[in-house]
Amino acid sequence: MKTPILPIVRISDAARKAVQDASADFDVGGDPLRLAISARFESELFFDPRAASDVAVDCDGLTIVLDPPSASRADGVSIDFVDGPNGPGFKIDNPNKPGTPKQIELTRDCEAALIPSGEKVHLSQGERVVVTQALGGSFTVKTDVGFLARIAAQDADALGFEVKQATLEESGDAGSFHVDRVMDQLKTVFDPEMPVNVVDLGLVYACEAHPIEGGGHRVEIKMSMTAPGCGMGDVLKEDARAKVQAVPGVAEVDVEIVWEPPWDKSRMSEAARLQLGIF
């Protein structure tokens, strides 16, 4: 007889406590917690006697049993206990459900920036994330606990992708420099929550270039954010600086975040409005 594959099931501290409280409040007679997953990927949790054919999964001391068909559908399932619109209850996320975005397991530790606060966080090897946007070399991911975070291009290998260096082909010396090439590079800097670059969003208020002694140009950029409370300013500022620094003929880059005049949707390009459904 073929041995069922042991699935990986994760359970949050809140869900673990809810299970322990339910076990204490009700006379479960020592029955283990069962996770049943139907062919339509509908999930149910309940206490039930263990059958001989069951698969038992140890979740850090809490045993969950599954019948073989459920076990074949359970790898990567995460169980949480949350306050929903109908009151508190268990929330079961199953990455195997058809139509569910594929989860990626991080191959190493990496740093990320929470969206929209910009707060630095540490993501650990083995954590599972879903890539919601991959533009301009960086990645917006949704973590197991539901947070959105931005992973920089240099950490693409943690997601299993190739790290691509931001390089431009040389097309002459500094004398062939043109500010249009700077704007083209700024169009590879994307808002982490919207699939639109900062130029088409209208976030770049000014971009000037000045020749400097010794050759090359100093590029001065003034850009804003879509909201004053957005914490991603420093992240996008550094992304813009690094991208522009790669332009041939650029010797220095200064990027300043400004709040006056306040950004509004009228600054967006027609292409951006069409893409976001803003008419």
C-alpha positions as CSV (number, residue, x, y, z in Angstrom):
1,M,0.0,0.0,0.0
2,K,1.3,3.4,-1.0
3,T,2.2,5.6,2.1
4,P,0.4,9.0,2.0
5,I,2.7,12.0,1.7
6,L,2.9,13.9,5.0
7,P,1.6,17.4,4.3
8,I,3.0,20.6,6.0
9,V,0.3,22.3,7.9
10,R,0.9,25.6,9.8
11,I,-1.3,26.9,12.6
12,S,-1.1,30.3,14.2
13,D,-0.8,30.9,18.0
14,A,-4.4,32.3,18.0
15,A,-5.7,29.2,16.3
16,R,-3.8,26.9,18.6
17,K,-5.3,28.7,21.6
18,A,-8.8,28.5,20.2
19,V,-8.4,24.8,19.7
20,Q,-7.1,24.3,23.3
21,D,-10.0,26.4,24.6
22,A,-12.5,24.4,22.6
23,S,-11.0,21.1,23.9
24,A,-11.3,22.3,27.5
25,D,-14.8,23.7,27.1
26,F,-16.3,20.6,25.4
27,D,-16.0,17.0,26.3
28,V,-14.0,15.7,23.3
29,G,-13.1,12.5,25.0
30,G,-9.5,12.7,23.9
31,D,-10.4,12.8,20.2
32,P,-7.8,14.7,18.0
33,L,-8.5,17.7,15.8
34,R,-9.5,16.7,12.3
35,L,-9.0,18.7,9.2
36,A,-11.3,17.6,6.4
37,I,-10.8,19.0,2.8
38,S,-13.4,18.0,0.2
39,A,-12.8,17.5,-3.5
40,R,-14.0,21.1,-4.0
41,F,-11.4,22.3,-1.4
42,E,-14.0,23.2,1.2
43,S,-12.3,22.8,4.6
44,E,-13.7,21.9,8.0
45,L,-12.1,21.5,11.5
46,F,-13.7,19.4,14.2
47,F,-12.8,16.8,16.9
48,D,-13.2,13.3,15.7
49,P,-11.9,9.8,16.6
50,R,-8.8,8.7,14.8
51,A,-9.1,6.1,12.1
52,A,-6.5,3.5,11.2
53,S,-6.0,5.0,7.7
54,D,-5.6,8.6,9.0
55,V,-2.5,10.7,8.4
56,A,-1.3,12.5,11.6
57,V,0.5,15.8,11.3
58,D,2.4,17.2,14.3
59,C,2.1,21.0,14.4
60,D,4.6,21.9,17.2
61,G,2.9,19.6,19.7
62,L,-0.7,19.8,18.4
63,T,-1.8,16.8,16.4
64,I,-4.1,17.2,13.4
65,V,-5.4,14.1,11.7
66,L,-6.6,13.9,8.0
67,D,-8.0,11.1,5.9
68,P,-5.8,10.3,2.9
69,P,-7.7,12.3,0.3
70,S,-7.7,15.4,2.6
71,A,-4.0,14.9,3.3
72,S,-3.3,14.9,-0.5
73,R,-4.9,18.4,-0.7
74,A,-3.4,19.8,2.5
75,D,0.3,20.6,1.8
76,G,0.9,24.2,2.7
77,V,-2.4,24.8,4.4
78,S,-2.3,27.6,7.1
79,I,-4.9,27.8,9.9
80,D,-5.6,31.0,11.7
81,F,-8.3,32.3,14.1
82,V,-9.6,35.8,13.3
83,D,-12.4,38.2,13.9
84,G,-14.5,38.2,10.8
85,P,-17.8,40.0,9.8
86,N,-19.8,37.2,11.3
87,G,-17.7,37.0,14.5
88,P,-14.5,35.1,15.4
89,G,-13.7,31.9,13.7
90,F,-11.1,29.8,12.0
91,K,-9.6,30.9,8.7
92,I,-8.1,28.2,6.5
93,D,-5.9,29.2,3.5
94,N,-5.1,26.4,1.1
95,P,-2.6,27.2,-1.7
96,N,-3.7,24.0,-3.6
97,K,-7.2,25.3,-4.3
98,P,-7.6,25.8,-8.0
99,G,-7.2,29.5,-8.9
100,T,-5.2,30.3,-5.8
101,P,-1.9,32.2,-6.5
102,K,1.1,30.0,-6.1
103,Q,3.0,30.3,-2.9
104,I,6.8,30.5,-3.0
105,E,9.0,29.2,-0.1
106,L,11.9,31.6,0.6
107,T,15.2,29.8,-0.1
108,R,17.1,32.1,2.4
109,D,16.6,34.9,4.8
110,C,16.1,38.3,3.3
111,E,15.1,41.9,4.2
112,A,11.9,43.5,3.0
113,A,9.9,46.7,3.5
114,L,6.3,46.6,4.7
115,I,3.8,48.3,2.5
116,P,2.7,51.1,3.0
117,S,4.7,51.9,6.2
118,G,8.1,51.2,4.8
119,E,9.1,49.5,8.0
120,K,12.0,47.1,7.6
121,V,11.2,43.5,8.4
122,H,13.2,40.2,8.3
123,L,11.7,37.3,6.3
124,S,13.1,33.9,7.2
125,Q,14.1,31.0,5.1
126,G,11.1,28.6,4.7
127,E,8.5,31.4,5.0
128,R,5.9,31.2,2.2
129,V,4.8,34.2,0.2
130,V,2.7,35.0,-2.8
131,V,4.2,37.4,-5.4
132,T,1.5,40.0,-6.3
133,Q,3.6,42.2,-8.4
134,A,7.0,41.8,-10.2
135,L,7.9,45.0,-12.0
136,G,11.1,47.0,-12.4
137,G,13.2,44.2,-10.8
138,S,11.5,44.4,-7.4
139,F,8.8,42.2,-6.0
140,T,5.6,42.9,-4.0
141,V,4.7,39.8,-1.9
142,K,1.9,38.8,0.4
143,T,3.2,37.0,3.5
144,D,1.6,34.1,5.4
145,V,0.1,36.5,7.9
146,G,-1.4,38.7,5.2
147,F,1.1,41.6,5.2
148,L,2.3,43.2,1.9
149,A,6.0,43.7,1.6
150,R,8.5,44.8,-1.0
151,I,11.5,42.6,-1.7
152,A,14.4,44.4,-3.5
153,A,15.8,43.2,-6.8
154,Q,19.1,42.1,-5.2
155,D,17.2,39.6,-3.1
156,A,15.4,38.0,-6.1
157,D,17.3,34.7,-5.5
158,A,15.5,34.3,-2.2
159,L,12.3,33.9,-4.2
160,G,14.0,31.5,-6.6
161,F,14.5,34.1,-9.4
162,E,17.7,35.2,-11.1
163,V,19.3,38.4,-9.7
164,K,19.5,40.8,-12.6
165,Q,22.0,43.6,-12.5
166,A,20.7,47.0,-13.5
167,T,23.0,47.9,-16.3
168,L,22.8,50.0,-19.4
169,E,24.8,49.7,-22.6
170,E,27.3,52.5,-23.1
171,S,26.3,54.7,-26.0
172,G,29.2,57.1,-26.2
173,D,30.9,59.4,-23.6
174,A,29.4,61.8,-21.2
175,G,28.9,64.3,-24.0
176,S,26.2,62.1,-25.5
177,F,24.2,62.2,-22.3
178,H,20.5,63.2,-22.6
179,V,18.0,63.7,-19.8
180,D,15.5,61.5,-21.7
181,R,17.6,58.5,-20.8
182,V,17.1,59.5,-17.1
183,M,13.4,59.6,-17.6
184,D,13.4,56.2,-19.3
185,Q,15.2,54.8,-16.3
186,L,12.7,56.4,-13.9
187,K,10.0,54.5,-15.8
188,T,11.5,51.3,-14.4
189,V,10.7,52.4,-10.8
190,F,7.2,51.2,-9.8
191,D,4.8,51.9,-7.1
192,P,4.8,48.6,-5.0
193,E,1.0,48.6,-4.7
194,M,0.1,49.6,-8.3
195,P,1.5,48.3,-11.6
196,V,2.4,51.8,-12.8
197,N,5.8,53.5,-12.9
198,V,6.5,56.7,-11.0
199,V,6.7,58.8,-14.2
200,D,3.2,57.8,-15.5
201,L,1.8,58.1,-12.0
202,G,3.0,61.8,-12.0
203,L,5.2,61.4,-9.0
204,V,8.2,62.9,-10.7
205,Y,7.8,66.7,-10.3
206,A,11.2,67.8,-11.7
207,C,14.2,66.2,-13.3
208,E,17.2,68.4,-14.2
209,A,20.8,67.6,-15.3
210,H,23.8,69.9,-14.9
211,P,27.3,69.3,-16.2
212,I,30.0,69.2,-13.6
213,E,33.7,69.7,-13.6
214,G,35.7,66.6,-14.4
215,G,33.0,65.3,-16.7
216,G,29.5,63.8,-16.4
217,H,26.3,65.3,-15.0
218,R,24.6,65.9,-11.7
219,V,21.0,64.8,-11.9
220,E,18.6,66.5,-9.5
221,I,15.1,64.9,-9.1
222,K,12.2,66.0,-7.1
223,M,9.5,63.4,-6.6
224,S,6.4,63.0,-4.4
225,M,4.3,60.1,-3.1
226,T,0.6,59.4,-3.6
227,A,-0.1,60.2,0.0
228,P,1.7,62.2,2.7
229,G,1.5,59.2,5.1
230,C,3.2,56.8,2.7
231,G,6.2,55.3,4.3
232,M,7.7,54.0,1.0
233,G,9.3,57.3,0.2
234,D,12.8,56.3,1.2
235,V,12.5,53.0,-0.6
236,L,11.4,54.5,-3.9
237,K,13.9,57.3,-3.5
238,E,16.8,54.9,-3.2
239,D,15.4,52.8,-6.1
240,A,15.3,55.9,-8.3
241,R,18.8,57.0,-7.3
242,A,20.3,53.6,-8.1
243,K,18.5,53.3,-11.4
244,V,19.5,56.8,-12.6
245,Q,23.1,56.3,-11.4
246,A,23.4,53.5,-14.0
247,V,22.8,55.9,-16.9
248,P,25.9,56.6,-18.9
249,G,27.1,60.2,-18.3
250,V,25.6,60.4,-14.8
251,A,28.2,61.2,-12.1
252,E,26.0,62.3,-9.2
253,V,22.3,61.8,-8.4
254,D,20.2,63.7,-5.8
255,V,16.7,62.7,-5.2
256,E,14.4,64.8,-3.0
257,I,11.0,63.8,-1.7
258,V,8.7,66.9,-1.8
259,W,5.1,67.3,-0.6
260,E,4.1,70.6,-2.3
261,P,2.1,70.7,-4.4
262,P,0.2,67.7,-3.1
263,W,-0.1,64.9,-5.6
264,D,-3.5,64.2,-7.1
265,K,-4.8,61.9,-9.8
266,S,-4.8,64.7,-12.4
267,R,-1.0,64.2,-12.6
268,M,-1.3,60.7,-13.9
269,S,-0.7,60.0,-17.6
270,E,-3.6,58.8,-19.8
271,A,-2.0,55.4,-20.1
272,A,-1.9,55.1,-16.3
273,R,-5.5,56.1,-15.9
274,L,-6.6,53.6,-18.5
275,Q,-4.6,50.8,-16.8
276,L,-6.1,51.6,-13.4
277,G,-9.6,52.2,-14.7
278,I,-9.7,55.8,-13.7
279,F,-11.6,57.9,-16.3
